[in-house]
Amino acid sequence: MDQLLSEIRNCSVCKAHLPLGPRPIVSAHPESRIVLIGQAPGTKVHQTGVPWDDPSGKQLRKWLNVTDEQFYDEKLFALIPMGFCYPGKGKSGDLPPRVECAPLWHQPLLNQMPQLKLTILIGQYAQNHYLGDTRKKTLTETVKNHQDYGPDFFVLPHPSPRNRFWLSKNPWFEEEVIPQLQKAVSSILKNQ
C-alpha cells in the first residue's frame, strides 16, 4: 500500500491539464473500513494537501456524525476522489474530475483494502462511475433510492455549500437518509 500511495502521489499523467500542477490527494490504509469516493480536491485542499479540509468536508463529517480524529484515521476511512488533483475552474464552479484517475488508480487501491465494509459515493461523478446503468435518471432520484445500492454502497449528494438550495428543496434527505447513513457508519466503527 505504501508503494501504491507513493506512486499515486507522484502521478503526473494529466499534468498538462492542471492549472495548479499535479498534487494528488488521497488517504488510505490496508485496514480502512469505509471508503469515501468524492469528486476532486478544490483549491483549499490543493493548498493544504489534506482531503476534505474545507467547508464541504466539515458538512460531510456532520452528515457522518464523526469527529475530525475519526474521519482522518486511515484505518477507519479511506478518502479517494474520482480525480486526485484540482482540475481547475469552470463557468459554475470547479471543472469535473480528470477522467484518467479512477481507471488508473481506484481498483489497485480497493484491492489493497480487504477490510472495507462500505463505499460511500459522493456526487454524480462517483455514482456514474460505480453504479453505471443501475443509477436513476437524476442524482436526486439516486439518493432518494439509496437503499437500492446497499449494503455495499451508500449514495450522497456533494456536501458543498453550493448545494444549499438542493438541501432546502429536498428536506427528506436530512430527515430520512442522514439518520440511516449515521447508523450504518456507527455500526461499522463500533465493530472495528
C-alpha positions in Angstrom: 0.0 0.0 0.0 2.8 2.5 0.8 4.4 1.9 -2.6 1.0 2.4 -4.3 0.2 5.6 -2.4 3.7 6.9 -3.3 3.1 6.2 -7.0 -0.3 8.0 -6.8 1.1 11.0 -5.0 3.8 11.3 -7.7 1.5 10.8 -10.6 1.7 13.4 -13.3 -0.3 11.7 -16.1 -2.6 14.7 -16.7 -0.1 17.4 -15.7 -0.7 19.4 -18.9 -4.3 19.9 -18.0 -3.9 21.0 -14.4 -3.8 24.8 -13.8 -2.1 24.5 -10.4 0.0 21.5 -11.4 -0.3 17.9 -10.0 -0.8 17.4 -6.3 -2.7 14.1 -6.0 -4.7 14.0 -2.7 -5.5 10.5 -1.3 -5.7 8.8 2.1 -6.0 5.0 2.5 -4.7 2.1 4.7 -4.9 -1.7 4.3 -7.2 -1.7 7.4 -9.6 1.0 6.1 -13.2 0.1 6.9 -15.2 2.7 4.9 -14.1 4.4 1.7 -15.4 7.8 0.7 -15.3 8.4 -3.0 -15.8 12.1 -3.8 -15.2 14.4 -6.8 -11.8 16.2 -6.8 -10.0 18.5 -4.4 -10.8 22.2 -4.5 -8.2 24.9 -4.2 -8.1 24.9 -0.4 -7.4 21.1 -0.3 -4.9 21.5 -3.1 -3.1 24.1 -0.9 -3.2 22.1 2.4 -2.8 18.6 0.9 -5.5 17.4 3.4 -8.5 15.6 1.9 -11.9 17.3 2.7 -10.1 20.2 4.5 -12.8 22.7 3.5 -16.5 23.6 4.2 -17.6 20.5 2.2 -15.6 18.3 4.5 -17.0 19.9 7.6 -20.5 19.2 6.3 -19.6 15.7 5.3 -18.3 14.9 8.8 -21.5 16.3 10.3 -23.6 14.0 8.0 -21.4 11.0 9.0 -21.6 12.1 12.7 -17.9 11.5 13.2 -15.1 13.6 14.7 -12.2 15.0 12.8 -10.0 12.4 14.5 -12.2 9.5 13.4 -12.5 11.0 9.8 -8.8 11.3 9.4 -8.0 7.9 10.9 -6.9 6.0 7.8 -7.7 2.7 9.5 -11.4 3.9 9.6 -11.8 6.0 6.5 -10.1 5.8 3.1 -10.6 9.2 1.2 -10.3 8.6 -2.5 -11.5 11.2 -5.1 -12.6 10.5 -8.6 -9.9 13.0 -9.7 -6.9 13.2 -7.4 -5.8 16.7 -8.4 -7.5 20.1 -8.5 -9.0 20.2 -12.1 -9.4 24.0 -12.4 -12.3 26.4 -12.6 -15.3 26.2 -14.9 -18.2 28.5 -15.5 -20.2 27.4 -12.5 -17.6 26.0 -10.1 -14.7 23.6 -10.4 -14.3 21.6 -13.5 -15.2 17.9 -13.5 -12.6 15.4 -12.1 -10.0 14.4 -14.6 -11.1 11.1 -16.3 -7.6 9.5 -16.1 -7.5 8.9 -12.3 -10.3 6.5 -11.4 -9.5 3.9 -14.1 -5.8 4.1 -13.3 -5.8 4.1 -9.5 -9.1 3.1 -7.9 -9.0 -0.7 -8.4 -5.4 -1.1 -7.3 -6.3 0.9 -4.1 -9.5 -1.0 -3.4 -7.6 -4.3 -3.9 -5.3 -3.3 -1.1 -8.2 -2.7 1.4 -9.7 -6.2 2.3 -11.4 -4.8 5.4 -13.8 -2.5 3.6 -17.4 -2.7 4.7 -18.9 0.3 3.0 -18.3 2.5 0.0 -19.9 6.0 0.1 -20.3 7.5 -3.3 -20.4 11.3 -3.0 -21.9 13.2 -6.0 -22.7 12.3 -9.6 -19.2 11.5 -10.9 -18.6 8.7 -8.3 -22.2 7.5 -8.7 -21.9 7.4 -12.5 -18.6 5.5 -12.4 -19.6 2.9 -9.8 -23.3 2.5 -10.3 -23.4 2.7 -14.1 -26.8 1.7 -15.5 -28.2 1.0 -12.1 -28.3 4.6 -11.1 -31.5 6.6 -11.6 -32.1 9.4 -14.1 -31.1 12.1 -11.7 -28.8 12.4 -8.6 -31.9 13.3 -6.6 -33.7 10.0 -7.6 -30.5 8.0 -7.0 -30.1 9.5 -3.5 -33.8 9.1 -2.7 -33.5 5.4 -3.6 -30.2 4.9 -1.8 -31.3 1.6 -0.2 -31.3 0.1 -3.7 -27.5 0.2 -3.6 -26.8 -1.2 -0.2 -25.3 -2.8 1.7 -22.1 -2.2 -0.4 -22.8 1.3 -1.5 -24.3 4.4 0.1 -25.0 7.4 -2.2 -24.9 11.1 -1.2 -25.1 14.4 -2.9 -22.0 16.5 -2.7 -21.9 18.3 0.7 -20.7 21.6 -0.9 -22.2 24.9 0.4 -23.3 25.4 -3.2 -25.9 22.6 -2.6 -27.8 24.6 0.0 -30.7 25.0 -2.5 -30.8 21.3 -3.2 -30.9 20.5 0.5 -33.6 23.0 1.2 -35.7 21.6 -1.7 -35.2 18.0 -0.5 -35.8 18.0 3.3 -36.3 14.2 3.2 -32.6 13.9 2.7 -31.6 15.2 6.2 -34.7 13.7 7.8 -34.6 10.2 6.3 -31.2 9.5 4.6 -28.8 11.0 7.0 -30.0 9.0 10.1 -29.6 5.8 8.0 -26.1 6.9 6.9 -25.1 7.6 10.5 -26.5 4.3 11.7 -24.5 2.4 9.0 -21.3 4.3 9.8 -21.7 4.0 13.6 -22.3 0.2 13.3 -19.1 -0.3 11.3 -17.0 1.9 13.6 -18.2 0.1 16.7 -17.3 -3.3 15.3 -13.8 -2.4 14.1 
